[in-house]
Amino acid sequence: MSNFAVLSADDVVSRFRGLRSRQPVQYWAFYSSQLGGVVADPSLMVVPFDDHMVHRGHGIFDTAGLVDGKIYDLEAHLDRFLLSAERSKLRLPGSREEMRDIIVKTTAVSGRRDGSIRYWLSSGPGSLDLTPAAGAEPGFFVMVFAGLSYPERWYTDGLRVMTTTYPIKAPLYAITKATNYLPNVLMQMEAKQAGFDNGVFIDSDGNVGESSNMNVAFVTRTGVLVHPKFDHILAGCTSLRLLELAQSLRQGVINGIEVRDIPVAEARASREMLLLGSSIKVAPVIQWDAQPIGDGKPGPVSKALLRLLEEDMRSGDRLIAVPY
Ligand SMILES: Cc1ncc(COP(=O)(O)O)c(C=O)c1O
């Protein structure tokens, strides 16, 4: 904060470059509808400050995985993106097909075969007001980046989670993937500060909600895979897909699949607890607050679900080949 100067456009670019060289990032390509094109230099991946997504949180996003040159389950992520746009009263900059095409083309420009693709819809620049400025054009942005990575020990040894002290989002906001992640951020920071790996939201009726950027599921004492209802948490594309794929585990690994309210007391007594999401995939939880889950070791259902998901991501029928 010690620097203060009046800057030219060239100064701005060079200072953004300086920022990126002090803090390198793994962002491979960025499309902006405001630029009408793609940039590969992270110092140029910028959004106008007065875009309402920046200063009012009036924007939505979604993330799909890129595995071995193929985009996984993009249609499910686009379904959710469009639902979030509608709930947020955001105008679309083009058709679903046009947005899909830009996502695929930006990925091709990145040249990367593995990583994540995140895309945003903003209500656009033009004022510092609350409602979008007159004539504001919605912004569409696509970022191809390295993706979030988690420690290997989460999969081999399992994670430890804590009940957050932060209130769960009201259902309308929880089911909408808007850029306002303040409760999720605070929950994760709180958990890390307390020596845990992540937090869990509990709803006002005492039922399990979700984690920071992942869903939570359980295997009951009787071997039933249970997942919270999607009316007060984000409908995770990973969860929805796994609930289908898990049908193949009915012979021998699980005794049923249920989507319903899960009271905390029942959840704590479960045999297995799982975290599910596009970035974490499937990871076992071995401790919740002070209590172990099951026998305190990763269980067989978490391993079986991870195998099913990885297989689906590599060779299932929900892949789009990127035309590099
Ligand atoms: C709050 C929240 N819940 C759950 C999920 C899991 O969703 P998905 O499986 O689509 O990644 C995410 C990630 O997008 C999330 O941000």
The ligand as an SDF file (V2000), in Angstrom:
LIG
                    3D

 16 16  0  0  0  0  0  0  0  0999 V2000
  -21.6980  -25.2300   -1.6260 C   0  0  0  0  0  0  0  0  0  0  0  0
  -21.4140  -26.3870   -2.5000 C   0  0  0  0  0  0  0  0  0  0  0  0
  -21.9950  -27.5730   -2.2610 N   0  0  0  0  0  0  0  0  0  0  0  0
  -21.7490  -28.6500   -3.0230 C   0  0  0  0  0  0  0  0  0  0  0  0
  -20.8870  -28.5830   -4.1050 C   0  0  0  0  0  0  0  0  0  0  0  0
  -20.6330  -29.8070   -4.9470 C   0  0  0  0  0  0  0  0  0  0  0  0
  -21.1120  -29.6160   -6.2530 O   0  0  0  0  0  0  0  0  0  0  0  0
  -20.4390  -30.3370   -7.5030 P   0  0  0  0  0  0  0  0  0  0  0  0
  -20.4990  -31.7940   -7.2330 O   0  0  0  0  0  0  0  0  0  0  0  0
  -21.2860  -29.9420   -8.6500 O   0  0  0  0  0  0  0  0  0  0  0  0
  -19.0430  -29.8600   -7.5900 O   0  0  0  0  0  0  0  0  0  0  0  0
  -20.2520  -27.3770   -4.4000 C   0  0  0  0  0  0  0  0  0  0  0  0
  -19.3460  -27.2420   -5.5370 C   0  0  0  0  0  0  0  0  0  0  0  0
  -19.7160  -26.7680   -6.5650 O   0  0  0  0  0  0  0  0  0  0  0  0
  -20.5270  -26.2420   -3.5870 C   0  0  0  0  0  0  0  0  0  0  0  0
  -19.9460  -25.0710   -3.8470 O   0  0  0  0  0  0  0  0  0  0  0  0
  1  2  1  0
  2  3  1  0
  2 15  2  0
  3  4  2  0
  4  5  1  0
  5  6  1  0
  5 12  2  0
  6  7  1  0
  7  8  1  0
  8  9  2  0
  8 10  1  0
  8 11  1  0
 12 13  1  0
 12 15  1  0
 13 14  2  0
 15 16  1  0
M  END
$$$$
